[in-house]
Amino acid sequence: MLIISRRIGEVLRINEDVRIMVLDVDKHSVKLGIQAPRHVVVDREEIYVQRLQAGAGLPAPAAQSNPQ
């Protein structure tokens, strides 16, 4: 696991096409903005687990709603 520190407005890059920006930080949470191509599925962990448990797998890229 990579552990890094970022401040509000700073960005993490994953390859050339995924950007994660720290938008806000408060006492108990961090708000992130994620820009990724439509074919990249981005889910919260609990949603990912629910889909796997339901046997639905992951959505096809065309069915995913991922506004940029």
C-alpha positions in Angstrom: 0.0 0.0 0.0 1.3 3.4 -0.9 0.6 6.1 1.7 1.0 9.7 0.8 -0.1 13.1 2.1 -1.9 15.6 0.0 -3.5 19.0 0.8 -6.7 20.6 -0.6 -6.3 21.2 -4.3 -3.4 18.7 -4.7 -3.8 15.9 -7.2 -2.8 12.2 -7.4 -2.3 10.7 -10.9 -2.9 7.0 -11.8 -1.4 6.4 -15.2 -2.1 9.1 -17.7 -5.9 9.1 -17.5 -7.0 9.1 -13.9 -6.8 12.2 -11.6 -7.8 12.3 -8.0 -8.0 15.7 -6.4 -8.4 16.5 -2.7 -11.4 18.9 -2.6 -12.1 19.2 1.2 -10.9 17.8 4.5 -12.8 18.0 7.8 -12.5 16.2 11.1 -13.9 12.9 10.0 -13.9 12.8 6.2 -12.1 13.7 3.0 -13.9 14.8 -0.2 -12.2 13.6 -3.4 -12.9 14.5 -7.0 -12.1 11.7 -9.5 -11.7 12.2 -13.2 -11.4 8.9 -15.1 -12.4 7.6 -18.6 -15.8 6.2 -19.0 -14.5 2.6 -19.3 -12.9 2.9 -15.8 -15.4 1.8 -13.1 -15.2 3.9 -9.9 -17.2 2.6 -6.9 -17.1 3.1 -3.2 -15.9 -0.2 -1.5 -19.3 -1.0 -0.1 -21.0 -0.7 -3.5 -18.3 -2.9 -5.1 -18.9 -5.6 -2.4 -22.7 -5.4 -2.8 -22.4 -5.9 -6.5 -20.1 -8.9 -6.1 -22.4 -10.5 -3.4 -25.4 -9.9 -5.6 -23.7 -11.9 -8.4 -24.1 -8.9 -10.7 -20.4 -8.4 -11.2 -19.3 -5.0 -12.5 -21.3 -3.0 -14.9 -20.4 -2.9 -18.6 -18.6 0.3 -19.4 -21.4 1.6 -21.6 -23.9 1.1 -18.7 -21.9 3.1 -16.2 -22.7 6.7 -15.3 -19.4 8.5 -14.9 -19.8 12.2 -15.6 -16.5 14.0 -16.4 
